[in-house]
Amino acid sequence: MRRKLNPQLNLFTTMARNKIAKELQLISQVLDATPKVLDLVYQDLVRSARPTTGREGMTAEQVLRCAILKQYRQLTYEELAFHLEDSSSFRGFSLLEMGQYPCASTLQGNIKALREETWEALNCEIIGYAKQEKIESGRKVRIDATAVETNIHHPTDSTLLVDGIRIITRWLAEGKKLSPTPHYQFSDHQRVAKKRLMTILNTKNEKVRRSAYKNLLLYAGMVREYALAAIPKLSAHQALEMADFFAGKVLAEKLARAVDILGKVIDQTDRRVFRGEQVPASEKVVSFFEEHTDIIVKKRRETEFGHKIFLTGGSSTLILDCLIARGNPADTELYAPMLQRQQSLYGRMPRQVSVDGGFASKANLAFAKEHHVTDAVFAKKRGLSVLDMAKSSWVYKSLRNFRAGIEAGISTLKRAFGLDRCTWKGWDGFGRYVWSSIVSYNLLVLARTKLTEA
């Protein structure tokens, strides 16, 4: 892994004159003005790198720019690899040398190595740049919350039971391919499980539905027992080849994790369907792969499965800060922490703060006033006086209208930067995905602001 920051561009590397290329040029200028984060990027890459005797890898700056390019244009890794080879504008922005064509797997490995903390640090650098350029002062802010879905299907007890049967059966079958063959027995019940699932989804007869659930639970229990018997055999598997030895260990770990989750799904299904209990959201399992997923319930809205994020926006439409919450906290609980994060970012509290009505409470208003926020406006009064929140009715209405502007930013993040649904795996992947989307969005906002001024 090389530390070199700015490899010499080829003489014939030119940027086109279309709108996207101009935006990339201006984004490049912002990145050139915020070089401090490259040390963090380099450390991330070194931490995840494997010893190699092949060609030199990508530089920290190249990896960062490729990651921004991917999120900015919402490309897959295969599409990113193609455009880096095909487009002179993309290559010029990424600072790739002549003959340097990273493949999709190389790009994925490098980009996924960047930690959430690195992306957040880059966003702080960008906000500092915006302050220096007098684009954003952070004196007038708006805060709102939204939900970002994880990459799972809509979870029901029946589909989760079938998922458990399917993945455990698949891994048990993989174990039988090891050499020598481990001695454990199992049967494939996927076909009958799918039939019971179709019955549950399509029948209107409650008796038939309960019978299908009972049968599905029976098969899920049988598959769980197969796995419990296979785990010690795979864990202690003595293979002739090292690859098979480690494969057995890995399969045993996967099965142990899946068995634990399937046991919870069996329990929650039994409690809900046969005992008539209301299973608390905190005890529910919603995925075998994205276990960190929270159940986000909002009044008069569909239940969402993912995580709640809190965003702070400025008058420039930049996203100044983001907080990813665990569980489903009330908006009122995060008002004070979001303001404290602004104080850490700018060294002072904002002068004016406008938020959604869900944040409104007397305690939050008192907190804002105690910390010298001149106008602390809530979109819904909820028993609060207008003059307690702002110095006049005109200021209150102006700030309430100002708050609505963050909805446009959230909409852009979801439509154009993929923040409607996180496609990266795990809790760590979720944080990296959210922050990389926000950084790419902010860079585009700065680029378009400068294009407007030019």
N, C-alpha and C positions, 0 to 999 in steps of 0.2 A: 504494500500500500504506500503510495507516494504522498508526500506532504506538499509538493509543489503546488502553488496556488494558481498562477496565471500562465499556463503553457502558451508559447508563441503561436499565434494563429497563422495559418498559411496565407501567403500573399494574395491568393485568389479567393479567400473566404470573404464573401460580401453578404450584406443583409439586403433583402428585397425591400421594396418601398410600399408594400401593402400594409393595411391597418394592423394585422397581427404582428408583422415583423417590427413595425414601429413600437408597438406595445412591448415586445420582447426587448428591444433596445433600451427602452426606458426602465423596464424591470431590471435589466442588467446593470444600469447605472445605480439603481438603489442597492443592489447586492454588492456592487463595488464599494459603495459608501458604508457598508456594514460588514467588514471583514472579521470582526471579533468572533463571530459564531463558528467560523471555519475550524477553529481549534477543537470545538466540541464535536463537530462533524467528523473530524479526523480521529478523535478518540473513540467515537462510536464505531467507526469502520475498523480501527485496529482491534478493538475489543471483540468484534465478531469475525475477524478474518481468520482463515485457516492457513497453515504453512503451505507455501507453494513454490515451485521452482519454474513456473511458467512465465508468461509475459507480465510486464508491469501492469498493475491495476489502474483503475480510474482514480483521479485525484479527488480530494474532499470537495473542492469547488465544482468539479464536474458532476459528482454524485448529487450534490445539493441542487444544482441547476436542472439536472434531469428529473429529480423528484418534483420540483416546482413545475416543470414543463408538463409532467404527467398529470398533476392535479389541475393545472391551469386549463389544459385542453381535454381533460377527462379521458385519457387514453388507457388502454390496456398495456401490459408490458410488451406484448407482441407488436402492437401498433406504435408504441414509443420507439422500439428498436427499428422498425421500418422507417419512421419519419426521421430518426437521427441519421440514418444512412441515405435517405432520399432527399431531405430538405436542407439546403444551405443555410437557411434562416435558423432552423432548429439546431444545426451543428454549430453555427456561429454563436448562438446563445449558450450552448452547453460547453463551449470551449474545447471541443473534441479535435484532436490532431488528425492530420491526413492519414487515412488508413486505419483509424481507430473506430471500429464498429461494434460496440458492446451488444451482446445478444440479450434476449429477454430474461434468461435466468440470471445473468450477471447483473442486470439492472434491478431485478427483483431482490436479489440478495443484498445489494448495496443499499437500496432505498429503504428496505425493511429494517436495516441496521440502525437507522436514525431514530433516536429515542424521543419520547414525548417531551422531555425536558429540553432537548435541543431545539425542537420546533418552537416551543414556548419562548426560549431565549431569543430565537431569531425574530419572533413577533415583537418582543420588547425592543430589539434593535431597530426594527422597522418603525415602531411607534416613536422611538427617540429621533429617528431620521425625520419623520413627519413633523415633530415638534420643532426641530432645528430649521426645517424648511418653511415653518409657519403655516403648515397645512392643517395641523390638529394641535390644539392646546390642552385638551382634556378638561376644560373649565365647564363645559356643558355636555352632559352625558345622558344616555337613555339605556335602560336595562330591561331585558325580556328573557323569557325562558322558552325553550322548544324541546321536542323529543327527537332523537336520532335513532332510527331502528337498527338493530343488529341483523345480520344476514341469516335469518331463520324463517321457516315457514310458520304459518299461524298454528300455534300449539294447541292441541286438544289431547285429552287423556288417551283416546283411541289411537291417534296418529303417533303419539310418543311411545306407546306400547309396541306398535308395529316398527317404529324406528329402532327401538331397543332389540327386538327380535332380529331385525335385518342386519344391524351392524355386528352384533355378537355372533350370529351365524356366519357372517362373512369372515370374521377374524378366526373363528374356530376352523373354518375351511382352510384358511391360510396356514394355520398351525399344522395341519395334516400334510402340507407340502414340504415341511422341513425334513432333513435327512440326518439321522434315522427318524422314521415317523413316530411321533409321540403316541403313547397308548392311552387314548381317551375316546369315548363314544359320544356321538351327538346325532340328532336328526334335524332335517331342514323343514321347519314349519312355516316358512314364509308365505307359501301359497294359501294355506288355510287361514293364516293370520290376515292376509289381505282380503279374503272373502268375508271374514268377520267384520273387518273395518268397513267394507262396503255396506254390509247389513246395518251397522250402527249409523252410518251417515245417511242412509236412504230410507230406513223404515220409519213409519209413523206410529207403529205399535210399541208401546212402552215395554210390554212383556217380552216381545221379540228382541228389543234393544238390550234389555237387561240380560237376557239369555246369551246374546252375542258377546256382551261385555264379560260375562262369567267365563265363557269359553276362551275368550282372548286372554284373560288373566291366567287361565290354566296353562295355555301355551307359553305365555311370558314367563311363568314360574318354572316350567320345564326347561326352557332355554337358559334361564338363570342358573339352574342346577347343573346343566351341562358345563357352563362356564366355570362355576365354582370347582367342579371336578377337574377341569382342564388347566386351571391357573397354576397349581403346584407342579403339574407335569411339564408345562412349558417353562416355568421359572427354573426348574432343575434340569432342563433339557441339556444333554451332553452331545453336542454336534461335532461332526468330523471337521467341518469348516467353520472358521471364526464368524463368517457372515451369518450362518444359520444359528450359531450360539447367541449372538446379539439379537437376532430376529426373534428368537424364542422369548428372551427377556422383555423385549419391547411389546410383543403380543400379550404377555402375561400382565404387564402394566396397563395396557389398553383395556384388556378384559376386566381387570379389577376395578378400574374407574367406571366402565360401562355397567358392570354388575351393581355397583353402588347406586348409580343413577337410576337404573331400571328398578331396583328395590324401592326407591323413593316414589317412582311413577306408579308402581303397583300399589303402594300404600295410599297415595293420594287418590287413585282411581277407586279403590275400595271404600275409602272414607266418603268420597263425594257421591258415587253412584249407588252404593249399597247401604251406607249408613246415613246418607242424607246430610252430611256435615258441610259447612262452608269452610273450605281450606283457605287459611290466610295467604295472601300474596307472597309474604316473606318465606313461606314453607313450600311453595309450588316450584316444580321443575318445569322449565319451558323449552329446554334444548339439551341434546346430548353433546353438542360441540361448543356452543356459546353459553356456558353455564353462568357467566357473569350477567346475563341479560336480566334487566329489571322489568317489572310489569308497571307500566305508566297508565294510571287511571285518571281521567279528567271528566268533570261533569259535562253532560250533554255532548260528549265526544267519544269516538271509538277508542277502545283500549289499545295502547301501543306497546310494543315489546322492544326495548332497547335501553337507552339511558337519557336522562334529562340533562340538558346543558343550559347554562346561564350565560348570556352574552351581554357585554357592555359596548355600546356604540357611541361614537362621537358625532359632532356636527358635520364632519367631513365624510361621513358614512363608513369610515374605517371601523373595524371591530377591534376595540382597544384591549379587551380581555375576555377570557372564557373560563368557566368553571364547570367541570364534568362531575355531576353528583351521583352518588350511589343511592339505590332505593328510589323512593318517590317522595322526596321532601316537599313540604308546602313552600310556595314562593316566599312567604313571609319570613321563613327561617334563613333565607339566603340574602336578604336585603343588606344587612349589616356586613356580612363577609365580603360581598361584592364591592361595597364602598371602601372597606379596609384595603382590599386589593388595589383599588384606584389610588389610595393614599401611598401604598408601597410603590406603585408604578411611577407616580408623578411627584411624590414627596409632599403631597398636600391633598386635601379633599376637593372634589369638584365644587364649583360655585352653585351650579344648578343641576338637579337630578330629576328626571322624569321616568316613571315606571308604570307598568300595568296595574290595574286595580287589584290583582291577586296579591300584590306585595303590601297592600294598605293595612296599616295597624297603627294604633297610637304609640306603641313602643318603637316602631320603626321611624315614625315622624320625630319622636323625641330624640332618638339616636342621631338622626341627621342634623337636627338643630343643635344638639350638644357638640357636634363635631364641625360646626360652622358652615353647614350647607345653607346658603341663603334661601334658595327656593327648592323645596322637596315636594314634588308634585306626584300624586297618585291619580291614575286615569279615572278611578271611581272613588268617590269621597268616603263611603263606608263610615259615616258618622263624623268625619273630620271636617273642619272648617276650611274654606278656601283661603281665608286670610291667615290661618295658621300654617298652611302649606306654602303660600306664595305671598309676595308683598302687594299684589293686586289681582283682581279678577282677570284683567287683560293678560298678565304674566302667566296666570294659571292656564288660561285657554291656549296661549301660545305654546307653552311647554307640553300641554296635553296633546296638541297637534304635532309637536316635534317628536314626541314618543312614537307616534305611528310610523315614523320614517324607518325605524329599525325593522319593521315587518318586511319592508322591501329588501333590506340586506339579508334577512333570514331566507326570504324567498329566493334570492339570487344564489345564496350558499347552497340551498337545496336543489335548485334546478340546474345550475351551471357548474357547481363544484362538488356534486355528489353527496351533500350532507344530509340528504333524506334517508340514506341507508348506508351504513358502514359495511364495506366488503372485506376489510382486513380482519384477521382472526384474533380472538382473545381480547382480554381487557387491555393489555398493553397496546395491541394493534388498534383498538378502538380509540385510545387517546392519541396515538400517532396520526391516525386518519383524520380525526377532527381538527387537530392543530395544523396539519399540513394543508387542509382545505382552507382554513382561516388565513394562514400565511399567504397562500396563493391568491386568495380573494383580495387581501390587503395590498399585495404588490400590484394587482391589476387596477385597483382603485387609485393608487398613487400614480401609475402610468397614465391612466386616463385623465386624471387631474392635471398632470403636466402637459398632456396633449391638448387639453382645453385651453390652458394658459399660453401655449405656444402660438 
